[in-house]
């Protein structure tokens, strides 16, 4: 299965789950407003994979999909489809549940050093891993239907830094969008991904 099909499947699954109005518990007390937007990346992965495993047309492909340790390492890769793909996931969420701009939201994508928890750090980790599967990075982007912050600058910077600073080639960007989410701030979902081709 090609990456565009996986990204499309995840986008469709998350849109379907969103309509069930799942609520994420806050760290201290109470709940965020309903919808998939406030959930963390592990919950979003689990929502999507559970939905796909229950789909009679998709379950054969995703049956064994889930998190898996890196070879010889206790660190966990977010999503492995055995024999096919090793994928790291990250949230791209410029605004919080309260409608205020999130602090340092772009750092989660762009911090350019190995060993950190940014998307760039994840790409560097995958490049050096022992996974035999094809490798990819996928972002869960949430924004207003009429975006208040253009995330294109972050996406383009991500691509340029990986190529020009780290010498890592990515595939063309895949961007699947789903509108009409139930959350009043996280109204639109973009599932964005690249295959990690390797060092140039």
N, C-alpha and C positions, 0 to 999 in steps of 0.2 A: 504494500500500500504506500502511495506517495504521501509526502507531508501535507500537501494541500487537502487531501481527503481526510487526514487525521484532524487538521485544524477545522475543517468544515464540520466534521462529526462532533467535535468538542463544542463548537459554537452553537450548533443545533441542540445538543444535549443541554447546555447551560441555559439556553433560551427556554427550553421546555421545563427545566427545573425551576427557573425563575417564576413561572406562572403558578407554581405551587406555593409561592411566598414564604420560602424558608427564612427563619430568623437566626441571626448570629448573636450569641451571648457576649456581653461586654466583659472586659477583664474584671471590673470592680462589681458593678451591679446593673441589672436591667438588660435590655436587648436593644440592638440596633433596629432601625426600621426594616420591614420585610423586603426580601429580594436577595439575589445572589451578590449584588455589588459590595456589601460590607464584609463578605466572607474572606478568609485568608486563602492563600493559594492551595494549601493541602485540602481544605474543604471543597474548593472548586474542582480540583482534580478528582476527589472522591465522588462528588456529585455527578460529574461527567461520566466517569468510568462505570459507576453503578448503573446509570441510565443506559449506557451503551451495552453493558452486559445483559440488560433486560430486553434489549431490542433484538428480535429474532433474526433480523437481517444483518446485525452488526456483531452480535455476541461472540461468534466464532473467532473474530479477529482480536477482540479485546479480552478474551476469557482469562488470560494469564497476565494482563497488563496491570501495572501498579508500581509502587516505589521499590527500589532494589539497591542494595549496597554496591558501591564502587568495587571493582575487583581488588582484593587485597587491602580493603580500606573499610573502616566503620562508617564513613560518610555515606549518605543516602542520595541516590539520584531520584528526582521527583517522579519520573514516569519512565518505565522500561517496558517495551513491547518485545518480549524475548525473540532474538534472532532478527529483529527488524530495526527498532529505534531505541536510543537512549536520549531522553528529553529532559531538560531542565525548564522549570516554570517560574515566572515572576509576575508580580502585580505592577501595573502601570496605572496609578490612580491619583490624578492631580488634586482632587478634592476629597474631603472627608465626608462622612455620613451627615455631618451637621451643615454642609454647604460651604465651609471655609476651605481655602486652599491648604493642602496638606504640607507639613514641614518636610523639606528635603526629599520630596517625592522622586525627583529625577536622579538622586544619588543611588537609588536602588537599581537603576539601570546602568548608570555611566561610571561609577567608581572603577578606575581602570587597573586595579592591582589583583594579582593572584592571591587566593586565600580569603578574600572577602565574600560577602553574601550578595553582591550585585550580580546583575545579568552578565556583565563583562567578566566578573570572576568565575561565574558558572561556565562560560564558554571556555575560558582558559583551563578550568578543571576538566571539562569534557575532552578537550584536545589532548591532555596528558593522561587520560584514563586508559584503562585496559579493555574498555568495552569494544567488542567486535561489531556491535550494531552501528548503523548510521546514527549520526548525532545531530541534535537540533536544540534550539532555544525557542520557547513560546512565551509570549507575554499576554496576560489578561488585562486589556485596557478598558477602563470604565470612564465615561464622560457624559456630559449633557448632550441631548440630541443636537442642539446647536452649540458646539464646543466653546467653552469660555477660555480655554488654553489650548493652543495648537500643539499637539504632541509630535508633530512632524520633525521639529527641531531636535528633539530627544532621539527619535528613531534614526534620523540621518547622522547625528553625532555618534551614536552607537556603531553604525556601519562604518563610518570614516575612521574612528579611533581603532576599531579592531583591525581594519585593513592597513592603515597608514602607520600606526604605532606598534601594533602586535604582529602585523603581517599575516593575519588570518582572513581567509576568504570565506564569505558567506554566499549562499544562493540568493537569487532575487527574493525580495521580501514578499511574503504572502499575508494578505490582510482580508479577513472575513468579518463582516459587520452584521450585527443583529440589533434592531431597534425595538422600542416599545417595552423596555424593562419596567417592572413595577415600582422601583425605587425612585423617589422624586429628584435625587441628585444623580445617581448612577443609572441614567436613562438609556444609555447605549453601550453595547458590548462590542469591543474589537478584539478578536483573537489574531495575534500577529506572530509570525514565525519565520525562521530561516533555517535551512540546513547548514551545518558547519562543514564546509568543504575541506578545510585544512590549511596548513601553512603555505604561503605563496612562494 
